[in-house]
């Protein structure tokens, strides 16, 4: 029976991977390597990620009614919170390319055969829980600022947000709230899922290593977070189509950032 290696790894012992000290230059080098992975077989990778821009368009359409207009931005920005698990197949492709193995797109599904797959599922559920909490917090903030009266149209909503003192307050506190969620997710998952694919150390050990990597390299990791946020924003501008390019590059780059942040195991 498959063991649920969440608290510990395959050996039932708690592992503390060694964290490396890196520079901002290493972050940009990881991004370059991610682009190289994408450039190797772009048709495969774009195919893998078409679901994300399609999902983004669907979310925007689904929230176009007046009552749900205030949730458009929280839903779109929430993609960044679930991104680490959404790109799990891309980590696998980069891992296989690094090892000289078959990198055809169907191999992205091989993550389901990983010994650490139960831990990956548990981590994914944690991220979705963060996503739900973020939506609830955003809705609560909007209600506290504007009350329970919802805008009747997009133009009314835009005027409220950008043309009133309450709108300024919503933007300020909303961005601060979103930043808080983003920092927590970044710190706890920057290397978590790539590590679980690479080593069956258990979810808790992987998250702890991710936090240590963030604390040891605050500037590079913060720089990485800014790059991710900026590219995701750019990707959403042309009706989300840019996400089909941005997400695979960031996904592959995350694998290479993991390789730089975490030292190989001692054999």
Protein Blocks (a to p, Z undefined) as FASTA:
>chain_A
ZZddfkbcfkopacddddddddfklmmmmmmmmmmmmmmmmmlmmmmmmmmmmmmmmmmm
mmmpmklmmmmmmmmmmmmmmmmmmmmmmmmmmmmmmnopafbfklmmmmmmpfklmmmm
mmmmmmmmmmmmmmmmmmmmmmmmnojadcfbfklmmmmmmmcfklmmmmmmmmmmmmmm
mmmmmmmmmmmmmmmmmpcgbjklmmmmmmmmmmmmmmlmmmmmmmmmmmmmmmmmngol
mmmmmmmmmmmmmmmmmmmmpccddZZ
